[in-house]
Amino acid sequence: MKKDDKARVRVFFGEIEGDNESIREGFRSIAQAVNRTFQPEIRIIKVLGAGNGVDQKLAEELQREVIDAELAENEGELEETIESSEKSKGRTNRQRKFPAYSFVNDLNLRPEGKPSLREFYEEKKPADNQQLLTVIVYYLHRVLGTESVSVNHVYTSLKGLSDLGVRVPPDIPNILRKTSNRKGWLDSSDSDNLRTTVPGDNFVEQDLPRAKSQAASA
């Protein structure tokens, strides 16, 4: 049988003995149990006839109650499905908010007697964003001697390299955290006091640029 084949199940029940109220409650219990077992699109119970003191009018009434209860239950499930779908769609369409940054106006990236950030970047040739931010924090912290390196200092430095094709990552703090957790090159525990670690210093000073370190080890 193919996966998309459909089937229909028709369920028959035997006799129920008792007074009219007992029979009514019996059919309700059976309908609820079967409705929980089968898919909503399957029509479950049909009262075929009456006997042993149960008149036809009662049988028809029971059938209507069963069908009404089934339709009400299916409608409730459909409403829940639609509501869940709308919530999921809302979460999907909701755009992620990235941090806002500002320029550090007094940050001098071309200091006298020291290499500029542009020269330092071209010398180290970072290959990805984690290396790039490590190089920038090292430059700000070790070369310029900036006492408190913040995310905005990093943003300002990135904008200073834009003419070299360097793009500003939307979520700078996230990359700083990843670099700290995965590489150990940065201490990003305080976003207003960023630092390179000893492994980070060694990486920038000895391992960059990569081509130079690879040639030395060959």
Backbone torsions as a table, in degrees:
resi	resn	phi	psi	omega
1	MET	NA	135.2	179.0
2	LYS	-72.3	156.7	-177.2
3	LYS	-64.3	-29.3	-176.0
4	ASP	-92.7	4.2	175.8
5	ASP	-66.8	145.7	-179.9
6	LYS	-111.4	153.7	178.2
7	ALA	-136.9	158.9	178.6
8	ARG	-127.4	135.2	-179.6
9	VAL	-115.0	129.0	176.9
10	ARG	-115.5	123.3	-174.6
11	VAL	-107.7	130.4	177.5
12	PHE	-113.5	147.6	178.8
13	PHE	-123.1	157.2	179.0
14	GLY	-87.8	-154.3	-175.2
15	GLU	-87.0	151.1	173.6
16	ILE	-124.3	125.0	-179.2
17	GLU	-96.7	148.9	177.9
18	GLY	139.6	-177.2	178.5
19	ASP	-77.9	178.1	-174.4
20	ASN	-59.6	-41.8	-178.6
21	GLU	-67.0	-39.4	178.5
22	SER	-63.2	-42.3	179.9
23	ILE	-65.2	-40.5	179.4
24	ARG	-59.9	-47.1	179.5
25	GLU	-64.9	-35.6	178.2
26	GLY	-62.6	-45.0	178.9
27	PHE	-65.3	-38.5	178.7
28	ARG	-62.3	-43.1	179.7
29	SER	-63.8	-42.1	179.4
30	ILE	-64.1	-42.7	-178.9
31	ALA	-62.5	-43.6	179.5
32	GLN	-63.1	-42.4	-178.9
33	ALA	-64.1	-43.5	-177.8
34	VAL	-72.1	-36.1	178.4
35	ASN	-61.2	-32.1	178.4
36	ARG	-75.1	-19.4	-175.5
37	THR	-88.8	-42.1	-173.6
38	PHE	-100.0	165.3	178.2
39	GLN	-68.0	153.5	-175.2
40	PRO	-60.8	-28.6	-174.6
41	GLU	-76.4	-9.2	-179.0
42	ILE	-87.5	125.9	176.0
43	ARG	-80.5	131.4	-160.0
44	ILE	-103.6	-53.6	-168.4
45	ILE	-123.3	137.8	173.2
46	LYS	-136.4	122.2	179.4
47	VAL	-80.6	116.0	-171.1
48	LEU	-85.5	-28.9	-177.2
49	GLY	-170.3	-175.7	-177.6
50	ALA	-133.3	157.4	178.5
51	GLY	-172.5	169.0	178.1
52	ASN	55.1	46.3	174.9
53	GLY	92.9	-6.4	176.8
54	VAL	-93.6	114.9	-176.8
55	ASP	-79.8	166.7	-176.1
56	GLN	-65.9	-32.5	179.5
57	LYS	-62.7	-41.9	178.2
58	LEU	-65.0	-40.1	179.2
59	ALA	-61.1	-43.3	179.3
60	GLU	-66.2	-38.2	178.6
61	GLU	-63.8	-42.1	178.0
62	LEU	-61.7	-41.8	-179.9
63	GLN	-61.9	-42.8	179.2
64	ARG	-63.8	-40.8	179.5
65	GLU	-62.9	-41.8	180.0
66	VAL	-62.9	-46.4	-178.5
67	ILE	-66.0	-42.5	179.1
68	ASP	-62.6	-41.3	179.2
69	ALA	-64.4	-39.6	179.5
70	GLU	-64.8	-45.6	180.0
71	LEU	-63.9	-39.6	178.9
72	ALA	-63.1	-41.8	179.7
73	GLU	-65.6	-43.4	-179.9
74	ASN	-64.8	-38.0	179.4
75	GLU	-64.6	-39.5	177.3
76	GLY	-63.4	-42.3	178.5
77	GLU	-64.1	-37.6	179.6
78	LEU	-66.2	-41.7	179.1
79	GLU	-63.1	-41.1	178.6
80	GLU	-63.4	-40.0	179.7
81	THR	-64.3	-43.5	179.8
82	ILE	-64.5	-43.8	-179.9
83	GLU	-62.4	-42.5	178.8
84	SER	-63.8	-39.6	179.8
85	SER	-65.3	-39.9	179.8
86	GLU	-65.8	-40.2	178.5
87	LYS	-63.7	-42.3	179.7
88	SER	-64.3	-40.2	179.5
89	LYS	-64.7	-39.2	179.0
90	GLY	-63.6	-40.4	178.3
91	ARG	-66.1	-36.1	-179.1
92	THR	-68.8	-41.0	-175.8
93	ASN	-79.4	-16.1	-179.3
94	ARG	-70.5	120.4	-176.6
95	GLN	-78.0	143.2	178.3
96	ARG	-71.6	135.9	179.2
97	LYS	-93.5	127.8	179.1
98	PHE	-99.9	157.7	-180.0
99	PRO	-64.0	153.6	174.8
100	ALA	-99.2	143.7	-177.2
101	TYR	-122.4	163.1	177.5
102	SER	-139.4	154.5	-179.7
103	PHE	-74.9	143.1	168.9
104	VAL	-96.6	100.6	-169.4
105	ASN	-65.6	-30.3	-175.9
106	ASP	-93.1	12.6	179.6
107	LEU	-82.3	116.0	-178.3
108	ASN	-97.3	109.0	-178.6
109	LEU	-94.0	7.1	174.7
110	ARG	-132.0	63.7	-175.4
111	PRO	-71.8	148.1	179.0
112	GLU	-74.3	132.7	178.6
113	GLY	82.6	2.9	178.2
114	LYS	-134.5	155.7	177.3
115	PRO	-65.2	144.3	175.9
116	SER	-73.9	163.9	177.0
117	LEU	-60.5	-39.2	179.0
118	ARG	-60.2	-46.2	180.0
119	GLU	-64.5	-40.3	-179.9
120	PHE	-66.2	-40.5	178.0
121	TYR	-62.8	-45.9	-178.5
122	GLU	-67.5	-27.2	177.9
123	GLU	-74.5	-42.3	-173.5
124	LYS	-85.8	-28.2	176.2
125	LYS	50.6	60.3	177.3
126	PRO	-62.0	141.6	-171.9
127	ALA	-96.0	-19.8	-179.5
128	ASP	-147.5	-179.9	-174.8
129	ASN	-65.0	-35.6	179.5
130	GLN	-66.9	-42.9	175.7
131	GLN	-65.7	-40.7	-178.4
132	LEU	-60.4	-49.1	-178.3
133	LEU	-67.9	-32.9	176.2
134	THR	-64.3	-43.2	178.4
135	VAL	-62.5	-41.6	-178.4
136	ILE	-66.6	-47.0	179.6
137	VAL	-62.4	-40.8	177.3
138	TYR	-59.8	-46.4	-179.3
139	TYR	-60.8	-47.3	-178.5
140	LEU	-65.5	-40.5	-174.4
141	HIS	-81.7	-50.5	-173.0
142	ARG	-88.7	-39.6	-175.8
143	VAL	-84.6	-52.8	-178.8
144	LEU	-80.2	-23.2	-177.9
145	GLY	73.0	29.2	177.9
146	THR	-64.9	126.4	-174.7
147	GLU	-69.7	-44.4	-177.9
148	SER	-124.6	99.8	-179.9
149	VAL	-88.3	117.5	-178.4
150	SER	-107.6	173.2	175.9
151	VAL	-61.0	-35.6	179.0
152	ASN	-67.2	-32.0	172.9
153	HIS	-62.7	-42.2	178.9
154	VAL	-65.0	-43.6	178.7
155	TYR	-59.9	-46.7	180.0
156	THR	-60.7	-39.2	179.2
157	SER	-66.2	-41.7	178.0
158	LEU	-61.2	-42.5	178.7
159	LYS	-64.8	-30.3	178.1
160	GLY	-69.7	-15.3	178.8
161	LEU	-105.1	8.9	-174.5
162	SER	-62.9	-30.3	-179.7
163	ASP	-71.5	-10.6	175.8
164	LEU	-96.2	7.1	179.3
165	GLY	89.4	9.4	179.2
166	VAL	-79.2	129.0	179.3
167	ARG	-102.3	149.5	178.1
168	VAL	-84.5	119.7	176.1
169	PRO	-63.8	140.7	-178.9
170	PRO	-60.4	-37.8	-175.7
171	ASP	-118.7	81.1	-178.8
172	ILE	-62.6	-46.5	-179.9
173	PRO	-57.4	-35.4	-179.8
174	ASN	-65.2	-41.8	178.8
175	ILE	-68.1	-37.1	176.8
176	LEU	-61.5	-42.7	178.7
177	ARG	-65.2	-43.2	179.1
178	LYS	-62.9	-41.1	179.2
179	THR	-63.5	-39.5	178.7
180	SER	-67.1	-45.3	-175.5
181	ASN	-75.5	-39.2	-173.5
182	ARG	-89.8	-36.7	-175.5
183	LYS	-105.2	-30.5	-176.7
184	GLY	76.4	17.2	-176.6
185	TRP	-83.4	-23.0	-174.3
186	LEU	-125.4	154.4	166.6
187	ASP	-108.2	103.4	-176.8
188	SER	-110.7	20.6	-178.5
189	SER	-63.6	-27.6	176.1
190	ASP	-122.8	110.9	-175.1
191	SER	-68.0	-12.4	176.7
192	ASP	-101.8	5.7	180.0
193	ASN	-146.8	61.2	-177.6
194	LEU	-73.6	143.8	-178.8
195	ARG	-143.3	150.8	166.8
196	THR	-86.5	145.7	177.2
197	THR	-89.9	177.8	176.3
198	VAL	-59.8	-46.9	175.4
199	PRO	-59.8	-35.5	178.0
200	GLY	-67.2	-41.6	176.7
201	ASP	-61.1	-45.3	179.9
202	ASN	-62.2	-39.2	-179.5
203	PHE	-62.7	-48.9	-177.9
204	VAL	-67.2	-42.8	-173.9
205	GLU	-76.3	-35.7	-170.9
206	GLN	-112.1	-29.3	-174.3
207	ASP	-99.1	-12.1	179.1
208	LEU	-111.5	140.3	-1.9
209	PRO	-75.5	156.5	-175.9
210	ARG	-60.3	-40.1	-177.7
211	ALA	-61.1	-37.6	-179.5
212	LYS	-67.2	-45.5	-178.4
213	SER	-67.9	-35.9	179.0
214	GLN	-69.0	-37.6	179.0
215	ALA	-67.4	-35.5	-179.0
216	ALA	-69.3	-32.9	-178.7
217	SER	-86.3	-8.3	-177.0
218	ALA	-78.0	NA	NA
